[in-house]
Amino acid sequence: MEFEIDQARFLAALALAQTVADKRSTMPVLANVLLRATADGHVVCSATDMMTSITERIPAEVKSPGSLTVGVRHLHGVVKTLPTGVFTFKGLDNHWAQILAGKSEFKLMGMPETEFPELPDASKAKGAKAPSFTTIAGHVLSDLIQKTQFSVSTDEARVNLNGVLLECDGTTAVMVSTDGHRLTKYECPMNGPTLEKGIIIPRKGMLEIRRVLDRVPGEVELGIGEQHLFLRAGELSLSVKLNNVMFPPYNQVIPTNHQRRVIVPRGELLAALRRAEVMAPEKTATVRLALSEGKLELTADNPDLGIAHQELGVDYTGEELVAGFNARYLMEVLEVIDGDEVALEFQGELDPCVCKPVDGPDFLGVVMPMRI
């Protein structure tokens, strides 16, 4: 095969493919990108790790159709160094690839395209298994992910927590994530697909969805199949294999009968927690919160470093409370909240803290306490 293609356009496609490709797999071909030059003047760029797959069609001047797989990391590295403008890509004998740009020449060893796995294709699903696509605002889905991704569990042994739960009744979407130590829930209007039950989008797939949405502003098409989520945005298409597990009953974790409620400026509390984290124990990041009338005290006590003590003026009346929390967990919740003021709700010193905006979207974060 042989084609001429714009360096910037090709580089953008390879950048996405590189994040999807699996460099550590026992299948070497999964570290490659599949390039197919088509007779209609496009290069189709595909990558997969068997769980997440991405395909992008790029306009090109195709002189000879064909296909080839090449290691995506090195191909991306080469293309990144090329000058802007058009360069030539050729397929050579024995699955080698040649790149020509001005007086520069690169040769990369590839693999036969027959070794590359077949990717999920929404158009090939039939009957009840065929996903129905709904046009949604991309920024809404991106916002759902951005506000919940930080509390997804990274423990591979806890498969049911290794993703976000997405529920949608056609007009309202709810996304929930938890790692067992904290929980985040965000609800917002979204004219999306009607799901009879929630789906769990795995952590890596969620991150790839957001990368695609960052590349393509505006509306996108979302389809939910029997085993996959499909996203189509312009010439980009992404498929994510869903986690076939049960998400914990999250509503049982969210406290409802709080006895103490404090209102505090979000920016002031976030800045105070950042200062406290510097002195907090490195592994646990424990800070002590002490509530009394009109006052919130933050204390970080590290036997190896010293003590940090801060006071904030707050809107609080009620019984005094002293409780310990992970400063990083509280900070991550505050960082995604929109609004100038937040409400912290407590029951007792050994009960979770519920953090939510005073005015704004339907968002809440639940952080479990720590012993102090």
Protein Blocks (a to p, Z undefined) as FASTA:
>chain_A
ZZdddfklmmmmmmmmmmmpcfkbcblklmpccddddfkopacddddehlaccddddddd
dfbgcdddddfklmmmmmmmpccddddddddehhiacddehjaccddddddfklpccddd
fklpghjllccdddddfklmmmmmmmmmmmpcfbfklmmlmcccdddehjaccddddehj
accdddddddddddfbdcdddfklmmmmmmmmmmmgcjddddddfkbccddehjbccddd
ddddddddfklmmcfbdcbdcdddfklmmmmmmmmmmmmcfklopacddddehiacdddd
dfkloccddddddddedddddddddfklmmmmmmmpgcjbdcdddfbfmbccddddfbdc
ddddddddddZZ
